[in-house]
Amino acid sequence: MPLTVTTAPMTAADLEAVIGIEESSFEQPWSEQSFRTELVKNDLAYYLVARVGERVAGYGGIWVIINEAHLTTLAVERAFRRSGVATAMLQALIDKAVEKGARRITLEVRPSNLAARSLYEKFGFTARGVRKNYYIDEDGLIMYKSLTNRSRESDDEPAS
Ligand SMILES: CC(C)(COP(=O)(O)OP(=O)(O)OC[C@H]1O[C@@H](n2cnc3c(N)ncnc32)[C@H](O)[C@@H]1OP(=O)(O)O)[C@@H](O)C(=O)NCCC(=O)NCCS
């Protein structure tokens, strides 16, 4: 059932909850220090958390480099999955990317991660190639979405 989800920029106060979700979501989780560095030192980065009531239910982030956004991470606490939390976060991240001038957004996903691939396809991302050995045990599927109204114009295509 859809929940009432709010999103807000991630702060250091969210990190304990974020790390808990990270460690239960990924086989090779980011460290708390990695998140701290992203929050404090990376001017290209934007991270948000999703809340259901007061509770952190998920988080995600982008880098925006000139006119291209890259989704760096996205995860939802298990108890809140399949309730629209990732949808709310991905829409908010895309809105932020557009606000920062991005004309396209890319990401890598495990080919075996059918839940995430389905989410991205729902948003109009399409598979555009494979990054060999991107994960320790799997290639990375590169997905792409134009953020302009014009679709498939060469100006909006990712650099190869
Ligand atoms: C992938 C993930 C972020 C989805 O989060 P979520 O909040 O459950 O997603 P939503 O509820 O917004 O679902 C939106 C759509 O995604 C797809 N989806 C989500 N979970 C799915 C699942 N288990 N199986 C198939 N499709 C799924 C569906 O198309 C869904 O739409 P629907 O519910 O109308 O069918 C979540 O499963 C997760 O945190 N996974 C572990 C971390 C991860 O893999 N992150 C992505 C790294 S690239």
Ligand as a Chemical Component Dictionary entry (heavy atoms), coordinates in Angstrom:
data_LIG
# 
_chem_comp.id                   LIG 
_chem_comp.type                 NON-POLYMER 
_chem_comp.pdbx_formal_charge   0 
_chem_comp.three_letter_code    LIG 
# 
loop_
_chem_comp_atom.comp_id 
_chem_comp_atom.atom_id 
_chem_comp_atom.alt_atom_id 
_chem_comp_atom.type_symbol 
_chem_comp_atom.charge 
_chem_comp_atom.model_Cartn_x 
_chem_comp_atom.model_Cartn_y 
_chem_comp_atom.model_Cartn_z 
_chem_comp_atom.pdbx_ordinal 
LIG C1  C1  C 0 15.216 -1.689 -5.518  1  
LIG C2  C2  C 0 14.581 -0.982 -4.319  2  
LIG C3  C3  C 0 15.319 0.349  -4.066  3  
LIG C4  C4  C 0 13.091 -0.689 -4.624  4  
LIG O1  O1  O 0 12.559 0.045  -3.544  5  
LIG P1  P1  P 0 10.973 0.066  -3.229  6  
LIG O2  O2  O 0 10.708 1.204  -2.315  7  
LIG O3  O3  O 0 10.552 -1.285 -2.789  8  
LIG O4  O4  O 0 10.363 0.380  -4.674  9  
LIG P2  P2  P 0 8.892  0.952  -4.990  10 
LIG O5  O5  O 0 7.936  0.456  -3.959  11 
LIG O6  O6  O 0 8.974  2.409  -5.221  12 
LIG O7  O7  O 0 8.587  0.155  -6.337  13 
LIG C5  C5  C 0 8.513  0.781  -7.604  14 
LIG C6  C6  C 0 8.590  -0.266 -8.680  15 
LIG O8  O8  O 0 9.848  -0.952 -8.626  16 
LIG C7  C7  C 0 9.668  -2.315 -9.033  17 
LIG N1  N1  N 0 9.941  -3.198 -7.904  18 
LIG C8  C8  C 0 10.262 -2.864 -6.642  19 
LIG N2  N2  N 0 10.505 -3.973 -5.908  20 
LIG C9  C9  C 0 10.335 -5.025 -6.732  21 
LIG C10 C10 C 0 10.451 -6.429 -6.555  22 
LIG N3  N3  N 0 10.790 -6.969 -5.374  23 
LIG N4  N4  N 0 10.237 -7.216 -7.620  24 
LIG C11 C11 C 0 9.914  -6.707 -8.826  25 
LIG N5  N5  N 0 9.762  -5.355 -9.057  26 
LIG C12 C12 C 0 9.983  -4.544 -8.020  27 
LIG C13 C13 C 0 8.205  -2.438 -9.428  28 
LIG O9  O9  O 0 8.099  -2.084 -10.789 29 
LIG C14 C14 C 0 7.572  -1.373 -8.551  30 
LIG O10 O10 O 0 6.335  -0.934 -9.014  31 
LIG P3  P3  P 0 5.003  -1.697 -8.499  32 
LIG O11 O11 O 0 5.100  -1.810 -7.013  33 
LIG O12 O12 O 0 3.907  -0.797 -8.964  34 
LIG O13 O13 O 0 5.023  -3.037 -9.172  35 
LIG C15 C15 C 0 14.627 -1.887 -3.029  36 
LIG O14 O14 O 0 14.176 -3.178 -3.372  37 
LIG C16 C16 C 0 15.998 -1.993 -2.399  38 
LIG O15 O15 O 0 16.374 -1.185 -1.550  39 
LIG N6  N6  N 0 16.803 -3.006 -2.815  40 
LIG C17 C17 C 0 18.136 -3.229 -2.262  41 
LIG C18 C18 C 0 19.096 -2.151 -2.686  42 
LIG C19 C19 C 0 19.187 -2.052 -4.198  43 
LIG O16 O16 O 0 19.200 -3.043 -4.906  44 
LIG N7  N7  N 0 19.289 -0.794 -4.691  45 
LIG C20 C20 C 0 19.423 -0.516 -6.116  46 
LIG C21 C21 C 0 20.867 -0.512 -6.486  47 
LIG S1  S1  S 0 21.110 -0.172 -8.224  48 
# 
loop_
_chem_comp_bond.comp_id 
_chem_comp_bond.atom_id_1 
_chem_comp_bond.atom_id_2 
_chem_comp_bond.value_order 
_chem_comp_bond.pdbx_ordinal 
LIG C1  C2  SING 1  
LIG C2  C3  SING 2  
LIG C2  C4  SING 3  
LIG C2  C15 SING 4  
LIG C4  O1  SING 5  
LIG O1  P1  SING 6  
LIG P1  O2  DOUB 7  
LIG P1  O3  SING 8  
LIG P1  O4  SING 9  
LIG O4  P2  SING 10 
LIG P2  O5  DOUB 11 
LIG P2  O6  SING 12 
LIG P2  O7  SING 13 
LIG O7  C5  SING 14 
LIG C5  C6  SING 15 
LIG C6  O8  SING 16 
LIG C6  C14 SING 17 
LIG O8  C7  SING 18 
LIG C7  N1  SING 19 
LIG C7  C13 SING 20 
LIG N1  C8  SING 21 
LIG N1  C12 SING 22 
LIG C8  N2  DOUB 23 
LIG N2  C9  SING 24 
LIG C9  C10 SING 25 
LIG C9  C12 DOUB 26 
LIG C10 N3  SING 27 
LIG C10 N4  DOUB 28 
LIG N4  C11 SING 29 
LIG C11 N5  DOUB 30 
LIG N5  C12 SING 31 
LIG C13 O9  SING 32 
LIG C13 C14 SING 33 
LIG C14 O10 SING 34 
LIG O10 P3  SING 35 
LIG P3  O11 DOUB 36 
LIG P3  O12 SING 37 
LIG P3  O13 SING 38 
LIG C15 O14 SING 39 
LIG C15 C16 SING 40 
LIG C16 O15 DOUB 41 
LIG C16 N6  SING 42 
LIG N6  C17 SING 43 
LIG C17 C18 SING 44 
LIG C18 C19 SING 45 
LIG C19 O16 DOUB 46 
LIG C19 N7  SING 47 
LIG N7  C20 SING 48 
LIG C20 C21 SING 49 
LIG C21 S1  SING 50 
# 
